[in-house]
Amino acid sequence: MAKHMAKDLRLAVEAAAETHAPSPMLAVLEPLYRKLAEAGLGEADFTAVVKALGCASP
């Protein structure tokens, strides 16, 4: 579920910042999942990411 991924990614961002670990993928993924959760798609699975990125098949 997107809301759980958003939470986990937020925690990973915090941990990376505390340890000064480079985390380029977190910088991309955390805002994406946060926006999905804020948009009411917190219960959606990974297909919400595909749709949000416009990668879904017609």
Backbone bond lengths (Angstrom), bond angles and torsions (degrees), N, CA, C in turn:
res aa  C-N    CA-C-N  psi(-1)  N-CA   C-N-CA  omega(-1)  CA-C   N-CA-C  phi
1 M - - - 1.435 - - 1.530 110.00 -
2 A 1.294 114.38 140.55 1.467 120.48 -175.68 1.526 112.15 -60.20
3 K 1.324 117.85 -36.71 1.465 119.15 -178.15 1.526 111.27 -65.74
4 H 1.319 117.60 -35.03 1.460 120.53 178.16 1.527 111.18 -72.17
5 M 1.317 115.84 -39.63 1.466 119.47 176.41 1.521 110.28 -63.79
6 A 1.334 117.54 -40.16 1.462 121.14 179.15 1.526 110.00 -60.19
7 K 1.315 116.58 -44.18 1.472 121.00 178.90 1.514 110.90 -64.15
8 D 1.322 116.93 -47.47 1.464 120.93 -178.90 1.523 111.63 -63.02
9 L 1.316 116.29 -40.60 1.460 119.88 179.14 1.524 111.29 -67.74
10 R 1.333 117.01 -37.06 1.467 120.31 176.55 1.521 110.17 -61.30
11 L 1.323 116.75 -43.49 1.460 120.74 178.30 1.529 111.20 -64.73
12 A 1.310 116.82 -38.35 1.471 120.60 178.31 1.525 110.93 -66.18
13 V 1.332 116.77 -39.57 1.467 120.87 177.30 1.527 109.80 -61.55
14 E 1.321 116.33 -44.55 1.464 120.67 179.26 1.523 111.27 -61.99
15 A 1.333 116.94 -43.89 1.460 121.17 179.99 1.528 110.72 -65.34
16 A 1.308 117.16 -41.29 1.463 120.83 179.19 1.523 110.57 -63.93
17 A 1.324 116.60 -40.25 1.462 120.40 179.17 1.527 111.01 -65.16
18 E 1.317 116.76 -41.76 1.468 121.03 -179.37 1.525 111.95 -64.43
19 T 1.320 116.55 -32.90 1.465 120.26 -177.02 1.529 112.69 -101.41
20 H 1.323 115.61 2.90 1.472 121.65 -179.47 1.532 112.04 58.05
21 A 1.319 115.29 33.08 1.464 120.77 179.21 1.520 109.41 -85.56
22 P 1.322 116.94 132.69 1.467 118.60 175.99 1.530 110.07 -63.34
23 S 1.316 116.05 138.24 1.464 119.22 -177.75 1.530 110.47 -148.26
24 P 1.337 116.60 65.02 1.466 118.94 -176.61 1.529 114.28 -62.66
25 M 1.307 118.06 -33.90 1.464 119.35 179.97 1.529 111.55 -71.23
26 L 1.326 116.18 -34.14 1.464 118.83 177.05 1.521 110.96 -63.33
27 A 1.320 116.35 -35.21 1.468 120.62 179.83 1.523 111.39 -64.19
28 V 1.317 117.17 -24.63 1.463 121.84 178.65 1.536 110.73 -91.02
29 L 1.311 115.75 -45.97 1.464 119.96 -172.42 1.523 114.50 -76.56
30 E 1.322 118.15 -39.17 1.470 120.10 -175.92 1.526 111.82 -59.71
31 P 1.336 119.47 -48.75 1.467 118.00 178.56 1.530 113.27 -63.83
32 L 1.325 116.97 -34.69 1.463 120.65 179.85 1.519 110.67 -62.78
33 Y 1.332 117.29 -51.40 1.456 120.37 -179.38 1.521 111.69 -67.30
34 R 1.321 117.99 -35.70 1.463 121.06 177.27 1.521 110.23 -61.92
35 K 1.335 116.60 -44.33 1.467 120.36 179.72 1.523 111.63 -65.67
36 L 1.325 117.14 -37.44 1.465 119.89 176.63 1.526 110.32 -61.97
37 A 1.326 116.47 -45.37 1.464 120.12 179.90 1.529 110.35 -64.19
38 E 1.333 117.08 -42.33 1.466 120.90 179.20 1.520 112.24 -65.65
39 A 1.321 116.79 -26.96 1.460 121.76 -179.28 1.533 112.18 -84.15
40 G 1.314 116.69 5.87 1.458 119.76 178.33 1.515 114.04 88.84
41 L 1.320 117.03 12.59 1.466 120.39 -179.45 1.530 111.67 -104.61
42 G 1.323 116.31 24.60 1.458 121.37 -178.29 1.515 114.35 -60.73
43 E 1.313 116.60 -27.94 1.465 120.69 179.97 1.529 112.32 -88.24
44 A 1.320 117.23 -6.01 1.468 121.36 -177.97 1.530 111.06 -73.79
45 D 1.321 115.30 156.10 1.459 119.44 177.11 1.524 109.53 -92.08
46 F 1.325 116.19 -163.21 1.462 120.91 -175.48 1.524 113.82 -64.07
47 T 1.313 117.29 -17.18 1.464 118.71 178.42 1.528 111.44 -65.65
48 A 1.329 117.42 -23.05 1.473 120.06 177.19 1.514 110.42 -63.54
49 V 1.327 117.43 -34.17 1.472 121.12 178.12 1.525 109.62 -67.40
50 V 1.314 116.17 -44.49 1.464 120.45 179.34 1.520 109.84 -59.34
51 K 1.304 116.49 -45.80 1.473 120.17 179.46 1.517 111.67 -65.42
52 A 1.339 117.10 -41.17 1.475 121.14 -179.43 1.518 111.29 -63.72
53 L 1.313 116.58 -32.76 1.475 120.67 179.55 1.515 112.15 -85.62
54 G 1.312 116.99 -4.23 1.458 120.22 179.18 1.506 113.70 74.78
55 C 1.322 116.36 26.68 1.465 121.15 -177.41 1.528 113.06 -99.06
56 A 1.312 117.14 0.64 1.459 120.48 -176.59 1.517 111.04 -69.65
57 S 1.294 115.68 145.91 1.466 120.95 176.72 1.518 109.24 -70.22
58 P 1.331 117.32 147.01 1.480 119.99 178.85 1.503 111.62 -66.16
